[in-house]
Amino acid sequence: MSSNQVGYPELVEELWCHRYYLRNLCDTARFPDWPLVDHVPFLQARVDAITNHDLLSARFPFCRRSSDA
């Protein structure tokens, strides 16, 4: 982390995708009807996150391959 960045230890395990923390976006109990802005860039960022990173671990149980569903 560079000296001009602010760090939040509680967010280390969170998955940021486009404008959203995915845990919050998927939490319909706490955030019902949360509007999704810029659908296409969000989905592209989501696909890139899965493709470019090992996000299919137990850390992110909502990130699964379709063959695992």
C-alpha angles and dihedrals in degrees: 000000000000121000093253095057125090115226126211111190092197089063097052092098095043123104113228114201121177101310099341144077099226095218090060094043090054094045101095092169094063098027109031117181094004105181115241110220120201098010097190097049089046092053092045090052090048093052091046091051092054094042098046102038139046094249095143093087128111088267089075107034092173090062105081136147114250088242089060095051 
